[in-house]
Amino acid sequence: MEYSSASLSSAVLTAWSESFLAELPGETRDVLLRDATTVTVSAGSVIYQPFGPARLALLHRGQARVKVLAKNGRAATIRYAGPGDLIGLPSAIASGANETAEAVTDCQASMLNVATVRRVASTDARVAWLFAHRLAKIVFEVVEFLSDDVFDTVQQRVSRHLLDLAANSPDGLIVGVDQQVLADSIGSVREVVARELKKLRDSAIIERHPDGLRINAPERLHRIADNAGNSELAT
């Protein structure tokens, strides 16, 4: 992870404007970003550790995933984050959270000073309410995410995670992760994921791409993820 001094660059301002924090006035934004630092995190690297020092990252570019850890050491992906998303809020508010975040692709982010964030939130009701509202939404998202992984078929889970991981590019919707990362994300093994991906390729829904996989028919993939398009797959 590489650090540099953060300023209100166009990347920082764009990320802020795309986040839920955009509701705050400019002077509050300036206070929260004044002592932030910009970090560059390579794909596969950890952004923050579970039960470690609280960190709060506003993503400028790239994609990250947040995972929760069980007592036996296993991890489950609970959400993905992209540009404009703020990750680490639960641990910033209540220290000691059992979640970790890692970069799926190369990422750049502003690491906010947690002490500053806590001080501002404790004195400004607008900030406190905004954080509380966002935390509630995170809880709902995590419950929905985990319930889908518990009750959905592997086929549905693979399809949904492909859609979550896809990023727009000049070549279309590209998923730039390998089969092992996808297997880890859905709590399965690589061989099982490979079979499901082959079915999707045989049905021309996805295809191989130099950067990973290209989604050719996102609408069909959505139907499969929603359990409405299983008959479209080749057997």
N, C-alpha and C positions, 0 to 999 in steps of 0.2 A: 504494500500500500504506500503510495507516494503522496506526500503532503505539500501544499503550497499555500501562500497567503491568499485569502479570499477577498475579492472586491465585488462590488455590485456590477459584475460583467453582464453581458447580454444573456449568457447561458444561465447565470444565477437568477436574473430577473424573469427569464422565460419560465424556468422551473417553478419559481414562486408563483407566477401568474397562472400556472396550470394546476397548482395545488389548492387544497382547501384553505390554506393560509391567505389566499388572495383577498379574502373578505376583510382582512385587517388593514388599518390605515398605513400609509407610507412610513410615518414616523415609528410605528411599532415594528414594521418590517426592518427598518434600518437598525433598530436596537437589537433585534434578534439575530441579524446577520453581521453586525459590526465586528464581533470577535469569532466568527465562523472561519473554518479553514476548508480549502478545496482539496479533495482527495481523488486520486485515480486508483481504481481497484481492478486488477486483471481478472479475467474469467476464471472461475473456480476458487478464487481467494475469499477469505472470510472478511466481512465488513464489520461485524461485531460478534463477540462470543457470548454464549449463555452464562448467566450469573457473573459476568465480568463487569467492567466499568460501563455505566450507562452511556449510550451513544445515540445520537439522533441525526439521521442522514436524509437530506433532501436531494433526490436523484435528479441530475441534469440530463444524463444520457445513459443508455444501457438498460439491462434488465437484471433484477435480483430476485431471489426467492427467500422467503422467511420460513424457518422450520422450527418446530417445537420438539423438544427432546424428552423421551421417556426415561424412567429410572434404569431400564436395562440397556440404555445407550442407543436405542433405535430412534430414528428421526422421521417426522412426517411433515411434508410441505403443507403449510396452511394458507399461504397466499403468495402471489407474484407481485412485483412492483416495477414500475417503469418511470420514465421522466415525469416529474411533477408529484411523485409519491413521496411521502415522508415515512421512513421506517425507523423503528426503535422507540416509538412513542410509549408503549406499555412500560418498558424498562426505564425510560426517562422519567416517567411519573412515579412508578413504584419500583424501586431497585430490586434486583434479584430475579428478574424474569427468566424462565427456562426456554427462551427462544434465541435463535441465532439467525443471522442473515449472511448469505454468500452471493457473490456475483455470478450470474448465469453467463453473461457476456461482459466484455470490458465495460466498466462503469466509471462515471465521474459524478461526484456528489459534493454538496456543502455539508460539512459536519458542524452542526450548531453546538454552541457551548451549552451543555445541559444545565449548568449552574445559572446561566443567564436566563434560559427558558423557564426554569423553575421560579426564579425571582419575579420575572414578568408575569407568569401565570398566577402567582400568589397575590399580585397587586392589581391586576387588570382582569375584571370580570369577563370582558369580551374574549380574551385569550383563553381563560379557564373554561368558559362555556364551549368555545370552538374545539378545544382539546377533548372535553367530555363528550361532545357530540361525535367527534371522529373516533374516539375509543369505543363508543357504543356501536358504530358502524363496523368497526374491525371485529368486534365480538360476533355480530350477525354474520359477517362474511366468513369468519373462521368456522362457525357452526355449520353454515351451509356447505362450505368447502369440505369439511371432514365428513359430514353426513353423505355427501355425494361419493366420497371415496369408500365409505363403508357399504353403501347400498347399491352403487352402480356396478355394472359389469366391467371387466378389464377393457373391453372394447370401448365402452362409454368413457372410461377414465382416460384412456390413451387419447381419444378424440378431443376431450375437453382440455387436457393439458397441452396438446398440440396447438389448439386455438389460443390458449393463455400465453404460450411461449412465442407465438408468431409475431414477427416484426415486419413492418412495411419496408420494402426496398425497391429499387428500380426493376428488379426481376420478379416482383410480386411479394406474396406473404412467405417469409422464410423463417423456418425454425432452425436455429443454429446450435442445437445441442445433439449429443450422441445418444445412442440407445441406453447406455448405462445411466446417464443423467435422468432420462425420461423414466426408466425403471425405478430409480431411487425416488423420484417425485411421486409416483403413484403407489409406492410400497410393494412393488412386484420384482421380478427378476428379468434379466436381459432377454433370455430366450423367449419368454412369454410375450414381451413387448415386441420382439422381432417378428413373431408370427402375426401379431395384430397389424404392424406396419406393412407387412407383405400383403395382407388382405386389402389395405387401403391403397397400396401401390397398384395391385392387380385391378382394382376398380377405378384407377386413374384419378382418385381423389387427391393423392399426393404423389410426388416423384422425387427422386434423388436430385440434389443440387450441390454444386461445389462447396457451398457454405452450410450444407446440412440437408434439409428437406424443404421442398416447395409445396405449399397447399394450393392445388389447382381449383378445388371446388369447396370453398369455405362453407357455403350454404348446405351442402350435403354433409359435411363434417359436423355442422351444428345439429342437423337432424339426427345423426347417429349419437352425438353426445346427449341429446334429449330423448334418446330411445325411440326415435320415430323413423329411423332410416336404416335399420340393420339389414333389411332385405336387399339394400343396394350393394352390399359387399359381396365380392366373389368368394366362393367357398372352395 
